């Protein structure tokens, strides 16, 4: 822009009681002055005009809002990251633990409070999974056929007897031991082929 035009813009701006737009370098110094002290705002206003002061203050307030929003988002993200479950080994029942929660004392009561419920839920889960595998027409490794009307406490007693007789399952996952116990307790009848 020729210097004559720049002088014309500055003259017309002064004639309209406005000040020319400050350059980027000046805006940074304005921000510094305004942030340091409130009385400086009037000096900035006198030097650059109220339009420049308003623009700088608007930008600063917008920046502060964005910063506060960003700050809150980071705090929330931190809480969410802390709340996420950390990878942990699966809750595996060993044969020994299953025997402990499934067993009863001499009066027939639970040795572990709530143990029978946990035991029966574990056994029911294995039975449900077995039934799912069969319904998908996939042959399970060990098949068993539990007669209709058989209750979970009866199945629990059979699993406890199997675990008492077969200590080799103590330190291993209990699900294969339960499947073997169910296979021995409720074997499926072999189907004969019709000719």
C-alpha positions in Angstrom: 0.0 0.0 0.0 1.5 3.4 -1.0 2.3 5.7 1.9 -0.1 8.3 0.7 -3.0 5.9 1.1 -1.9 4.9 4.6 -1.7 8.5 5.6 -5.2 9.1 4.1 -6.6 6.1 6.1 -5.0 7.4 9.3 -6.3 10.9 8.7 -9.8 9.7 7.9 -9.8 7.5 11.0 -8.8 10.4 13.2 -11.5 12.6 11.5 -14.1 10.0 12.5 -12.7 9.9 16.0 -11.4 6.3 15.4 -7.9 5.0 15.7 -6.2 2.8 13.0 -6.2 -1.0 13.5 -3.1 -1.9 15.6 -0.7 -4.4 14.0 -0.2 -7.9 15.3 2.9 -6.9 17.3 0.9 -4.1 18.9 -2.0 -6.6 19.8 0.4 -8.8 21.7 1.7 -5.8 23.7 -1.9 -4.7 24.3 -2.7 -8.1 25.8 0.3 -7.9 28.0 -0.6 -4.4 29.2 -4.3 -5.3 29.8 -3.5 -8.5 31.7 -1.0 -6.8 34.0 -3.3 -4.2 35.5 -6.8 -2.8 35.1 -5.8 0.9 35.0 -3.7 0.1 31.9 -6.9 -0.5 30.0 -7.6 3.2 29.9 -4.0 3.9 28.6 -4.6 1.3 25.9 -7.9 2.9 25.1 -6.3 6.3 24.8 -3.4 5.0 22.7 -5.2 2.7 20.3 -8.9 3.5 20.8 -11.8 1.7 22.3 -12.3 -0.5 19.3 -8.8 -2.1 19.8 -9.4 -2.4 23.5 -12.7 -4.2 22.9 -11.1 -6.6 20.4 -8.3 -7.5 22.7 -10.6 -8.0 25.6 -12.9 -10.1 23.6 -10.1 -12.3 22.4 -8.7 -12.6 25.9 -12.1 -13.5 27.3 -12.7 -16.0 24.5 -9.3 -17.5 25.2 -10.0 -17.8 28.9 -13.4 -19.5 28.2 -11.8 -21.9 25.8 -8.9 -22.6 28.3 -11.3 -23.1 31.2 -13.4 -25.5 29.0 -10.3 -27.3 27.9 -9.1 -27.5 31.5 -12.4 -29.0 32.7 -12.3 -31.5 29.8 -8.8 -32.6 30.8 -10.0 -32.9 34.5 -13.0 -35.0 33.3 -10.8 -37.1 31.1 -8.4 -37.7 34.0 -11.3 -38.9 36.1 -12.5 -41.2 33.3 -9.1 -42.7 32.8 -8.8 -43.4 36.5 -12.3 -45.0 36.4 -11.6 -47.3 33.5 -11.1 -50.9 34.5 -7.5 -52.0 34.3 -6.6 -55.2 32.7 -6.7 -57.9 35.3 -6.7 -61.6 35.1 -10.1 -63.2 34.7 -11.9 -64.3 37.8 -11.0 -68.0 37.7 -12.4 -70.4 40.1 -9.9 -73.2 40.9 -11.1 -76.6 41.8 -10.1 -76.0 45.4 -11.9 -72.7 45.6 -15.1 -74.2 44.0 -15.0 -77.1 46.5 -14.7 -74.6 49.3 -17.7 -72.5 48.3 -19.8 -75.5 47.3 -19.2 -77.5 50.5 -21.5 -77.6 53.4 -20.8 -78.0 57.1 -22.2 -80.9 59.2 -25.6 -79.2 59.6 -25.9 -78.6 55.8 -25.1 -74.9 56.1 -22.7 -72.9 54.0 -19.1 -72.9 55.0 -18.6 -69.6 53.1 -21.5 -67.1 53.4 -23.2 -66.9 50.0 -21.0 -69.8 48.8 -23.8 -72.1 47.7 -25.3 -69.3 45.5 -22.0 -68.6 43.9 -21.4 -72.3 43.4 -24.7 -73.0 41.8 -24.4 -69.9 39.6 -21.0 -71.2 38.4 -22.3 -74.6 37.7 -25.4 -73.1 35.9 -23.1 -71.0 33.7 -21.2 -74.1 32.6 -24.5 -75.9 31.9 -25.8 -72.9 29.9 -22.6 -72.7 27.9 -22.8 -76.4 27.2 -26.4 -76.0 26.0 -25.4 -73.1 23.8 -22.7 -75.1 22.1 -25.1 -77.9 21.5 -27.8 -75.6 20.1 -25.2 -74.3 17.6 -24.8 -77.8 16.3 -21.2 -77.8 17.6 -20.1 -81.0 19.4 -18.9 -80.2 23.0 -15.8 -81.9 24.1 -17.7 -83.6 27.0 -21.3 -84.2 26.5 -23.8 -84.6 29.3 -27.6 -84.8 29.3 -29.2 -83.5 32.5 -32.7 -84.9 33.0 -35.5 -82.4 33.2 -36.5 -81.5 36.7 -33.0 -82.0 38.2 -32.3 -79.2 40.7 -29.1 -77.3 41.1 -28.6 -78.4 44.8 -28.6 -82.0 43.5 -26.1 -81.2 40.8 -24.0 -79.3 43.4 -23.8 -82.3 45.6 -22.5 -84.4 42.7 -19.9 -81.9 41.8 -18.7 -81.7 45.4 -18.4 -85.5 45.6 -16.4 -85.5 42.3 -14.0 -82.7 43.5 -13.5 -84.5 46.9 -12.4 -87.7 45.0 -10.3 -86.0 42.4 -7.8 -83.6 44.0 -5.9 -83.2 40.7 -8.3 -80.4 39.9 -7.4 -78.3 43.0 -4.9 -76.0 41.4 -6.5 -75.7 38.0 -9.5 -73.9 36.5 -12.7 -75.6 37.9 -14.8 -75.6 34.7 -13.3 -78.7 33.2 -13.7 -80.5 36.5 -17.4 -79.5 36.6 -17.9 -80.7 33.0 -16.2 -84.0 33.8 -18.4 -84.4 36.9 -21.6 -83.6 34.9 -20.5 -86.1 32.2 -20.0 -88.8 34.7 -23.2 -88.0 36.6 -25.5 -87.5 33.5 -24.0 -89.4 30.5 -26.0 -89.1 27.3 -27.6 -92.3 26.1 -26.1 -93.5 22.9 -28.5 -93.3 20.0 -28.8 -96.4 18.0 -29.0 -96.0 14.3 -32.1 -97.2 12.7 -31.7 -99.5 9.7 
